[in-house]
Amino acid sequence: MKLVEDTLDTDLDDFLARPLFCFLATTDDGEPRVSPLWFLWENDAFWIVADTEKTYPDRIRRNPSVALAVVDFDASTGTVQHVGARGRATVEPHDPARAKRLLHRYLGPDEEQWDQSRFPDPATWDDRMALVRVDPETVVARDQSYVPSGT
């Protein structure tokens, strides 16, 4: 992974540990598509839970070149921090332990408090669930924060 630019005031790993959305860009017959998704940054790769009945896993199988963006934006403070990555993605077999680590970031560690209708224990997921792995080739990490109006 080549870090092309880094103007963040925090370590890249620390930024990507925040429970933010990523926006995964894929192509389908030359047409761009973007999916907002939860992710786990682990071992220099982005991991995303994938329902193989959705369309983005098939797009990745056909064309593994992807772009991914993670943005932390707060208009009240003027915070604008961005990480963008380009690389290759693969659809990997479901890994219940990794899926749990991903969900803990967003839903908290107490799995009994999770909305079980939407987020059952990953160990019980069927074969249609998988993981998308994005291996970034290039990354930009930018702090584009500003002083908000009226302060």
C-alpha positions as a Markdown table, in Angstrom:
| # | Residue | x | y | z |
|---|---|---|---|---|
| 1 | Met | 0.0 | 0.0 | 0.0 |
| 2 | Lys | 1.4 | 3.4 | -1.0 |
| 3 | Leu | 0.3 | 6.3 | 1.1 |
| 4 | Val | 0.3 | 9.1 | -1.5 |
| 5 | Glu | -0.7 | 11.9 | 0.8 |
| 6 | Asp | -1.2 | 12.2 | 4.5 |
| 7 | Thr | -2.3 | 15.5 | 6.1 |
| 8 | Leu | -4.4 | 14.0 | 8.9 |
| 9 | Asp | -3.5 | 15.0 | 12.5 |
| 10 | Thr | -4.0 | 11.4 | 13.6 |
| 11 | Asp | -2.6 | 8.0 | 12.6 |
| 12 | Leu | -4.3 | 6.3 | 9.7 |
| 13 | Asp | -5.1 | 3.2 | 11.7 |
| 14 | Asp | -6.6 | 5.4 | 14.5 |
| 15 | Phe | -8.8 | 7.3 | 11.9 |
| 16 | Leu | -10.0 | 4.0 | 10.3 |
| 17 | Ala | -10.8 | 2.6 | 13.8 |
| 18 | Arg | -13.7 | 5.1 | 14.1 |
| 19 | Pro | -17.2 | 3.7 | 13.3 |
| 20 | Leu | -17.6 | 5.6 | 10.1 |
| 21 | Phe | -19.3 | 4.6 | 6.8 |
| 22 | Cys | -17.2 | 3.7 | 3.8 |
| 23 | Phe | -18.4 | 4.4 | 0.3 |
| 24 | Leu | -17.4 | 1.5 | -2.0 |
| 25 | Ala | -17.3 | 2.4 | -5.7 |
| 26 | Thr | -17.6 | -0.4 | -8.2 |
| 27 | Thr | -18.4 | -0.6 | -11.9 |
| 28 | Asp | -20.9 | -2.6 | -13.8 |
| 29 | Asp | -20.5 | -2.6 | -17.6 |
| 30 | Gly | -18.7 | 0.7 | -17.3 |
| 31 | Glu | -21.4 | 2.3 | -15.2 |
| 32 | Pro | -20.2 | 3.5 | -11.7 |
| 33 | Arg | -22.0 | 2.4 | -8.6 |
| 34 | Val | -21.5 | 3.5 | -4.9 |
| 35 | Ser | -22.6 | 1.5 | -1.8 |
| 36 | Pro | -22.4 | 3.0 | 1.7 |
| 37 | Leu | -21.3 | 0.3 | 4.0 |
| 38 | Trp | -19.8 | -0.5 | 7.4 |
| 39 | Phe | -16.3 | -1.7 | 7.4 |
| 40 | Leu | -13.5 | -3.1 | 9.5 |
| 41 | Trp | -9.9 | -2.0 | 8.9 |
| 42 | Glu | -7.7 | -4.9 | 9.8 |
| 43 | Asn | -4.2 | -6.0 | 8.6 |
| 44 | Asp | -4.0 | -3.2 | 6.0 |
| 45 | Ala | -7.3 | -4.2 | 4.3 |
| 46 | Phe | -10.9 | -3.1 | 4.5 |
| 47 | Trp | -13.4 | -5.8 | 5.3 |
| 48 | Ile | -17.1 | -5.5 | 4.5 |
| 49 | Val | -19.9 | -7.9 | 5.3 |
| 50 | Ala | -21.5 | -8.9 | 2.0 |
| 51 | Asp | -24.9 | -10.4 | 1.3 |
| 52 | Thr | -24.2 | -12.3 | -1.9 |
| 53 | Glu | -27.8 | -11.7 | -3.0 |
| 54 | Lys | -27.0 | -8.0 | -3.3 |
| 55 | Thr | -25.4 | -6.8 | -6.5 |
| 56 | Tyr | -22.0 | -5.4 | -5.4 |
| 57 | Pro | -20.4 | -8.8 | -4.8 |
| 58 | Asp | -21.1 | -9.8 | -8.4 |
| 59 | Arg | -19.7 | -6.5 | -9.7 |
| 60 | Ile | -16.5 | -7.2 | -7.7 |
| 61 | Arg | -16.2 | -10.7 | -9.1 |
| 62 | Arg | -16.6 | -9.2 | -12.7 |
| 63 | Asn | -14.3 | -6.3 | -12.1 |
| 64 | Pro | -12.2 | -6.2 | -8.9 |
| 65 | Ser | -10.9 | -2.7 | -9.4 |
| 66 | Val | -12.6 | -0.5 | -6.8 |
| 67 | Ala | -12.3 | 2.8 | -5.0 |
| 68 | Leu | -13.3 | 3.4 | -1.4 |
| 69 | Ala | -13.8 | 6.6 | 0.6 |
| 70 | Val | -14.2 | 7.1 | 4.3 |
| 71 | Val | -15.3 | 10.6 | 5.5 |
| 72 | Asp | -15.6 | 12.1 | 9.0 |
| 73 | Phe | -17.6 | 15.4 | 8.6 |
| 74 | Asp | -19.1 | 17.6 | 11.4 |
| 75 | Ala | -20.4 | 21.0 | 10.2 |
| 76 | Ser | -20.7 | 22.3 | 13.7 |
| 77 | Thr | -16.9 | 22.0 | 14.2 |
| 78 | Gly | -15.7 | 22.3 | 10.6 |
| 79 | Thr | -14.2 | 18.8 | 10.8 |
| 80 | Val | -13.6 | 17.3 | 7.4 |
| 81 | Gln | -11.3 | 14.3 | 7.3 |
| 82 | His | -11.1 | 11.9 | 4.4 |
| 83 | Val | -9.4 | 8.7 | 3.5 |
| 84 | Gly | -9.6 | 7.5 | -0.1 |
| 85 | Ala | -8.3 | 4.3 | -1.4 |
| 86 | Arg | -8.0 | 2.6 | -4.8 |
| 87 | Gly | -7.2 | -1.1 | -5.1 |
| 88 | Arg | -8.5 | -4.6 | -5.7 |
| 89 | Ala | -11.4 | -6.3 | -4.0 |
| 90 | Thr | -12.2 | -10.0 | -3.6 |
| 91 | Val | -15.3 | -11.8 | -2.2 |
| 92 | Glu | -14.1 | -14.0 | 0.6 |
| 93 | Pro | -15.8 | -16.8 | 2.5 |
| 94 | His | -17.8 | -15.7 | 5.6 |
| 95 | Asp | -15.7 | -15.5 | 8.8 |
| 96 | Pro | -17.9 | -15.3 | 11.8 |
| 97 | Ala | -15.2 | -13.9 | 14.1 |
| 98 | Arg | -14.2 | -11.1 | 11.7 |
| 99 | Ala | -17.9 | -10.3 | 11.1 |
| 100 | Lys | -18.4 | -10.0 | 14.9 |
| 101 | Arg | -15.4 | -7.6 | 15.2 |
| 102 | Leu | -16.9 | -5.5 | 12.5 |
| 103 | Leu | -20.3 | -5.4 | 14.0 |
| 104 | His | -18.9 | -4.6 | 17.5 |
| 105 | Arg | -17.6 | -1.3 | 16.1 |
| 106 | Tyr | -21.1 | -0.1 | 15.2 |
| 107 | Leu | -23.4 | -2.0 | 17.5 |
| 108 | Gly | -21.3 | -2.2 | 20.7 |
| 109 | Pro | -19.9 | -5.2 | 22.5 |
| 110 | Asp | -23.1 | -6.4 | 24.1 |
| 111 | Glu | -24.6 | -8.7 | 21.4 |
| 112 | Glu | -27.8 | -9.2 | 23.4 |
| 113 | Gln | -28.5 | -5.5 | 22.9 |
| 114 | Trp | -28.3 | -5.8 | 19.1 |
| 115 | Asp | -31.4 | -5.7 | 16.9 |
| 116 | Gln | -31.6 | -9.4 | 16.4 |
| 117 | Ser | -34.0 | -9.1 | 13.5 |
| 118 | Arg | -31.3 | -7.2 | 11.6 |
| 119 | Phe | -28.1 | -8.4 | 13.2 |
| 120 | Pro | -28.2 | -12.0 | 14.5 |
| 121 | Asp | -25.1 | -13.7 | 15.7 |
| 122 | Pro | -22.8 | -14.0 | 12.7 |
| 123 | Ala | -22.1 | -17.6 | 13.7 |
| 124 | Thr | -25.7 | -18.4 | 12.6 |
| 125 | Trp | -25.5 | -16.7 | 9.2 |
| 126 | Asp | -26.2 | -18.9 | 6.2 |
| 127 | Asp | -24.0 | -19.5 | 3.1 |
| 128 | Arg | -25.3 | -16.4 | 1.3 |
| 129 | Met | -23.1 | -14.2 | 3.6 |
| 130 | Ala | -19.5 | -13.5 | 2.7 |
| 131 | Leu | -16.9 | -10.8 | 3.2 |
| 132 | Val | -15.5 | -8.3 | 0.7 |
| 133 | Arg | -11.8 | -7.7 | 1.2 |
| 134 | Val | -10.4 | -4.5 | -0.3 |
| 135 | Asp | -6.6 | -4.4 | -0.6 |
| 136 | Pro | -5.7 | -0.7 | -1.2 |
| 137 | Glu | -2.9 | -0.1 | -3.6 |
| 138 | Thr | -2.9 | 3.7 | -3.1 |
| 139 | Val | -4.3 | 5.8 | -0.2 |
| 140 | Val | -4.8 | 9.5 | 0.4 |
| 141 | Ala | -5.5 | 10.7 | 3.9 |
| 142 | Arg | -6.5 | 14.4 | 4.0 |
| 143 | Asp | -7.6 | 16.8 | 6.7 |
| 144 | Gln | -9.7 | 19.4 | 4.9 |
| 145 | Ser | -11.2 | 20.9 | 8.1 |
| 146 | Tyr | -12.2 | 24.6 | 8.3 |
| 147 | Val | -13.3 | 27.2 | 10.7 |
| 148 | Pro | -17.1 | 27.2 | 10.6 |
| 149 | Ser | -19.0 | 30.5 | 10.0 |
| 150 | Gly | -20.0 | 32.4 | 13.0 |
| 151 | Thr | -17.2 | 31.2 | 15.3 |
